[in-house]
Amino acid sequence: MSSPTGPASGLPVRMPRPRQSGRHRRPEPAAAPVGAPPLVLAVPGAPDPVTRAVVDEVLSIARSELPGLDARVGYVGGADEQAPALEVTLAQAARDRAALLATARADAAGQPGDAAGDAPDAAAQEAAYAARQQAVIDADGPAAVVVPLLAGPDSELLARARQAVEGSGCAALFTDPLGPHPLLAEALHVRLSEAGLARADRARLFTVATAADGIILATVGGPEAVQAAGITGMLLSARLAVPVLAAPLDEKGAVARTAEQLLGAGSQRLALAPYLIGPEVSAELIETAANEAGCAAAEPLGAYPAVGRLVLSAYAAALGLTLPGAPNR
């Protein structure tokens, strides 16, 4: 089963929660608009089992928040038969859009399309027809919305993803990365507390013997990524009341230098918090950096629930959709 902090192994597909009765029930989630383009999650790295588990849970969260969402995956940096490259996923989205438009125009000309004839019942047939008509209305709209699975900007990965969009021939919208965002500071706090490196709740007055008094926020992607991580780091520092400094994992010696800076400022027990979803780098790189800094490391953000919500929020913002309870972008 899913936990409040992320996926467990062998996760089932997350389904929308059943509607509760009574006047205090939660509002029903909005449904995806008829004929809306798919959300395509651009995932860095190769589709290894750990990455697939994270991706599946992130999209499961997004689908549970927006029933009817067409969510797909494309990898940047590796692919296989069951986990297609981003360019392949987008090319298929473009073909699907073209087929939908062609069928809708045939409907308008009085020539029923094959999809309507294949519908198993009247309700499904009506829904298929409505989707085709909406596609005609939005004929100039995007065939997909690409959301990079990145906590912050990574110029190299974003350039490769945009190149895949151009190479696919798909008219796609491309969103910003998920952060910086207060919800990612919350996720970092949770990951640190899970590792015994921070209080689980800043409102509680008890202390944690292993709590760090200085945090290295490790990221990848160059100076822009470090700057963006620094913004989330300020939010994390406010939550924990300890200094937080961002450092690039992909710059030799940078994490160790940041550790020295924190120690020189008075910190005595450091911790490394990866400002990463997980697929961006290998676990060995995080472990090596933590060893160089002489400190323990928390787990990457992974499929923390806020990550799925931010992915959906980016998709909705790109299309101008308003979702109840969605985090602000």
C-alpha positions as CSV (number, residue, x, y, z in Angstrom):
1,M,0.0,0.0,0.0
2,S,1.0,3.6,-0.4
3,S,2.4,5.3,2.7
4,P,1.9,9.0,3.6
5,T,5.5,9.6,2.6
6,G,5.8,7.7,-0.7
7,P,5.6,4.4,-2.5
8,A,6.2,1.0,-1.2
9,S,7.4,-1.9,-3.4
10,G,4.8,-3.7,-5.5
11,L,2.3,-0.8,-5.4
12,P,-1.2,-1.2,-6.8
13,V,-2.6,1.4,-9.0
14,R,-3.9,4.3,-6.9
15,M,-7.7,4.7,-7.4
16,P,-9.8,7.8,-6.7
17,R,-11.1,7.7,-3.1
18,P,-14.8,6.8,-2.7
19,R,-17.0,9.7,-2.0
20,Q,-17.8,10.1,1.7
21,S,-21.3,10.9,3.0
22,G,-22.2,13.8,5.3
23,R,-21.9,17.5,5.2
24,H,-18.2,17.4,6.1
25,R,-17.2,15.2,3.1
26,R,-14.4,16.4,0.9
27,P,-15.3,18.0,-2.4
28,E,-15.3,15.7,-5.4
29,P,-12.1,16.2,-7.5
30,A,-12.6,17.8,-10.8
31,A,-12.5,15.6,-13.9
32,A,-10.2,16.0,-16.8
33,P,-11.8,18.1,-19.5
34,V,-13.2,16.1,-22.5
35,G,-10.6,15.9,-25.2
36,A,-7.8,17.4,-23.0
37,P,-4.3,16.6,-24.2
38,P,-2.3,14.0,-22.3
39,L,0.1,14.9,-19.5
40,V,3.6,13.5,-20.5
41,L,6.0,13.2,-17.7
42,A,9.6,13.7,-18.9
43,V,11.7,11.5,-16.8
44,P,15.5,11.9,-16.6
45,G,17.7,8.9,-16.7
46,A,17.0,5.3,-17.6
47,P,13.9,3.2,-16.7
48,D,15.3,1.1,-13.9
49,P,12.9,-0.6,-11.4
50,V,13.4,2.1,-8.8
51,T,12.7,4.9,-11.2
52,R,9.7,3.1,-12.6
53,A,8.2,2.7,-9.1
54,V,8.6,6.4,-8.4
55,V,7.1,7.4,-11.8
56,D,4.2,5.0,-11.4
57,E,3.3,6.4,-8.0
58,V,3.7,10.0,-9.1
59,L,1.3,9.5,-12.0
60,S,-1.0,7.5,-9.8
61,I,-1.3,10.5,-7.4
62,A,-1.9,12.8,-10.3
63,R,-4.7,10.6,-11.7
64,S,-6.3,10.2,-8.3
65,E,-6.5,14.0,-8.1
66,L,-7.9,14.4,-11.6
67,P,-10.0,11.4,-12.7
68,G,-9.9,10.8,-16.4
69,L,-6.4,12.3,-16.8
70,D,-4.5,10.8,-19.7
71,A,-1.0,10.5,-18.2
72,R,2.0,9.1,-20.1
73,V,5.7,8.7,-19.6
74,G,8.7,9.5,-21.8
75,Y,12.3,8.9,-20.7
76,V,15.2,11.3,-21.4
77,G,18.4,9.4,-21.4
78,G,17.3,5.8,-21.8
79,A,14.3,3.7,-22.9
80,D,13.2,0.2,-23.6
81,E,10.1,-1.6,-25.1
82,Q,7.9,-0.9,-22.0
83,A,9.3,2.5,-21.1
84,P,9.5,4.6,-24.3
85,A,11.8,7.6,-24.9
86,L,10.2,11.0,-24.6
87,E,10.3,11.6,-28.4
88,V,8.5,8.3,-29.0
89,T,5.7,9.1,-26.5
90,L,5.2,12.5,-28.0
91,A,5.1,11.2,-31.6
92,Q,2.3,8.8,-30.5
93,A,0.5,11.7,-28.8
94,A,0.7,13.6,-32.1
95,R,-0.7,10.7,-34.0
96,D,-3.5,10.2,-31.5
97,R,-4.4,13.9,-31.8
98,A,-4.4,13.7,-35.6
99,A,-6.6,10.6,-35.6
100,L,-9.1,12.3,-33.2
101,L,-9.3,15.4,-35.4
102,A,-9.8,13.3,-38.6
103,T,-12.6,11.3,-37.0
104,A,-14.3,14.4,-35.6
105,R,-14.2,16.1,-39.1
106,A,-15.6,12.9,-40.6
107,D,-18.4,13.1,-38.0
108,A,-19.1,16.7,-39.0
109,A,-19.3,15.7,-42.6
110,G,-21.8,13.0,-41.8
111,Q,-19.4,10.1,-42.0
112,P,-19.3,8.3,-38.7
113,G,-15.8,7.4,-37.6
114,D,-14.7,3.9,-36.6
115,A,-14.2,4.9,-32.9
116,A,-18.0,5.6,-32.5
117,G,-18.9,2.3,-34.1
118,D,-16.6,0.4,-31.8
119,A,-18.0,2.0,-28.6
120,P,-19.4,-0.8,-26.4
121,D,-22.5,1.1,-25.3
122,A,-24.4,4.4,-25.8
123,A,-22.7,6.2,-22.9
124,A,-19.2,5.3,-24.2
125,Q,-20.2,6.3,-27.7
126,E,-21.5,9.6,-26.6
127,A,-18.3,10.3,-24.6
128,A,-16.2,9.4,-27.6
129,Y,-18.2,11.7,-29.8
130,A,-17.9,14.5,-27.3
131,A,-14.1,14.1,-27.2
132,R,-13.9,14.3,-30.9
133,Q,-16.0,17.4,-31.1
134,Q,-13.9,19.0,-28.4
135,A,-10.8,18.2,-30.4
136,V,-12.2,20.1,-33.4
137,I,-12.9,23.1,-31.1
138,D,-9.4,22.9,-29.8
139,A,-7.8,22.0,-33.2
140,D,-5.0,24.6,-32.7
141,G,-4.4,23.5,-29.1
142,P,-1.5,21.3,-27.9
143,A,-1.3,17.6,-28.5
144,A,0.5,17.1,-25.2
145,V,1.7,18.9,-22.1
146,V,5.2,17.9,-21.1
147,V,6.1,18.2,-17.4
148,P,9.7,17.5,-16.5
149,L,10.2,15.4,-13.4
150,L,12.7,17.7,-11.9
151,A,12.8,19.5,-8.5
152,G,14.6,22.4,-10.1
153,P,16.1,23.6,-13.4
154,D,18.7,21.4,-15.0
155,S,19.8,23.1,-18.2
156,E,21.3,20.0,-19.8
157,L,18.3,17.8,-19.2
158,L,15.8,20.5,-20.1
159,A,17.7,21.1,-23.4
160,R,17.6,17.4,-24.2
161,A,13.9,17.2,-23.4
162,R,13.1,20.2,-25.5
163,Q,15.1,18.7,-28.3
164,A,13.0,15.5,-28.0
165,V,9.8,17.7,-28.3
166,E,11.1,19.3,-31.5
167,G,12.2,16.0,-32.9
168,S,8.8,14.3,-32.3
169,G,6.8,16.7,-34.5
170,C,4.3,17.0,-31.6
171,A,2.8,20.4,-30.8
172,A,3.4,20.2,-27.1
173,L,3.5,22.7,-24.2
174,F,6.6,22.5,-22.0
175,T,6.3,23.4,-18.3
176,D,8.8,24.6,-15.8
177,P,10.3,22.2,-13.3
178,L,8.4,21.5,-10.1
179,G,10.4,23.8,-7.8
180,P,11.3,25.9,-6.0
181,H,8.1,25.5,-4.0
182,P,7.1,25.4,-0.3
183,L,5.7,21.9,-0.7
184,L,9.2,20.6,-1.7
185,A,10.6,22.2,1.5
186,E,8.0,20.2,3.4
187,A,9.0,17.0,1.5
188,L,12.7,17.6,2.4
189,H,11.7,18.1,6.0
190,V,9.8,14.7,6.0
191,R,12.7,12.9,4.3
192,L,15.2,14.3,6.9
193,S,12.9,13.3,9.8
194,E,12.5,9.8,8.4
195,A,16.3,9.5,8.5
196,G,16.3,10.7,12.1
197,L,18.1,13.9,11.0
198,A,15.3,16.4,12.0
199,R,12.3,16.7,14.2
200,A,9.2,15.3,12.6
201,D,7.1,18.2,13.7
202,R,8.6,21.6,14.5
203,A,5.7,22.3,16.8
204,R,6.7,19.5,19.2
205,L,9.1,20.6,21.9
206,F,11.1,17.3,22.3
207,T,14.5,17.0,20.7
208,V,16.0,14.4,18.5
209,A,19.5,13.3,19.5
210,T,20.6,12.8,15.9
211,A,19.0,15.9,14.5
212,A,21.3,17.9,12.3
213,D,22.2,21.6,13.1
214,G,23.3,22.3,9.5
215,I,21.9,21.0,6.2
216,I,23.6,20.6,2.8
217,L,20.9,20.8,0.1
218,A,22.5,18.8,-2.7
219,T,21.3,19.2,-6.3
220,V,22.5,18.9,-9.9
221,G,22.1,21.0,-13.0
222,G,24.5,23.9,-12.7
223,P,24.5,27.4,-11.1
224,E,20.8,28.0,-11.9
225,A,19.8,24.7,-10.2
226,V,21.9,25.7,-7.1
227,Q,20.2,29.1,-7.0
228,A,16.8,27.5,-7.2
229,A,17.7,25.0,-4.5
230,G,18.8,27.9,-2.3
231,I,15.3,29.4,-2.4
232,T,13.7,26.1,-1.2
233,G,16.6,25.9,1.2
234,M,15.5,29.2,2.8
235,L,12.0,27.7,3.3
236,L,13.5,24.6,4.8
237,S,15.7,26.6,7.1
238,A,12.7,28.5,8.4
239,R,11.0,25.1,9.1
240,L,13.9,23.6,11.0
241,A,15.5,26.8,12.5
242,V,19.0,25.6,11.3
243,P,21.2,26.9,8.5
244,V,20.7,25.3,5.1
245,L,23.2,25.8,2.2
246,A,22.8,24.5,-1.4
247,A,25.6,22.7,-3.1
248,P,26.1,21.0,-6.6
249,L,26.5,17.3,-6.5
250,D,28.0,17.4,-10.0
251,E,30.9,19.7,-9.1
252,K,33.9,18.0,-7.6
253,G,34.5,19.0,-4.0
254,A,31.6,21.4,-3.8
255,V,29.7,19.4,-1.1
256,A,32.8,19.0,1.0
257,R,33.5,22.8,0.8
258,T,29.9,23.6,1.8
259,A,30.3,21.2,4.8
260,E,33.4,23.2,5.8
261,Q,31.5,26.4,5.5
262,L,28.7,25.2,7.8
263,L,31.1,23.8,10.3
264,G,33.0,27.0,10.3
265,A,29.8,28.9,11.1
266,G,29.2,26.8,14.2
267,S,27.3,23.7,13.0
268,Q,28.4,20.5,14.7
269,R,26.2,17.8,13.2
270,L,25.5,18.0,9.4
271,A,23.1,16.2,7.1
272,L,22.8,16.0,3.4
273,A,19.3,16.4,1.9
274,P,19.1,15.5,-1.8
275,Y,17.0,18.2,-3.6
276,L,16.2,15.6,-6.2
277,I,13.3,13.4,-7.2
278,G,15.6,10.4,-7.6
279,P,16.1,9.5,-11.2
280,E,18.5,12.4,-11.9
281,V,21.6,10.8,-10.3
282,S,22.7,7.5,-9.0
283,A,22.4,6.6,-5.3
284,E,26.2,6.0,-5.3
285,L,26.8,9.7,-6.1
286,I,24.7,10.8,-3.1
287,E,26.5,8.3,-0.9
288,T,29.9,9.5,-2.0
289,A,29.0,13.1,-1.5
290,A,27.8,12.4,2.0
291,N,31.0,10.5,2.9
292,E,33.1,13.4,1.6
293,A,31.1,15.8,3.9
294,G,31.3,13.4,6.8
295,C,27.6,13.2,7.4
296,A,24.5,11.1,6.9
297,A,22.1,11.6,4.0
298,A,18.4,11.5,3.7
299,E,16.5,9.8,0.9
300,P,15.6,11.8,-2.3
301,L,12.2,13.2,-2.5
302,G,10.9,10.3,-4.6
303,A,7.1,10.0,-4.9
304,Y,6.3,12.1,-1.9
305,P,2.6,13.1,-2.4
306,A,3.3,16.7,-3.0
307,V,5.5,15.8,-6.1
308,G,2.4,14.2,-7.8
309,R,0.3,17.2,-6.9
310,L,2.9,19.6,-8.3
311,V,3.1,17.6,-11.5
312,L,-0.7,17.9,-11.9
313,S,-0.6,21.6,-11.0
314,A,2.0,22.3,-13.7
315,Y,-0.2,20.5,-16.3
316,A,-3.3,22.4,-15.2
317,A,-1.5,25.8,-15.2
318,A,-0.3,25.2,-18.8
319,L,-3.9,24.6,-19.9
320,G,-5.4,27.3,-17.8
321,L,-7.4,24.8,-15.7
322,T,-8.5,25.6,-12.2
323,L,-8.3,22.6,-9.8
324,P,-9.8,22.8,-6.3
325,G,-7.1,22.6,-3.7
326,A,-4.3,22.6,-6.2
327,P,-1.0,24.1,-5.0
328,N,-0.1,27.5,-6.4
329,R,2.5,27.7,-9.1
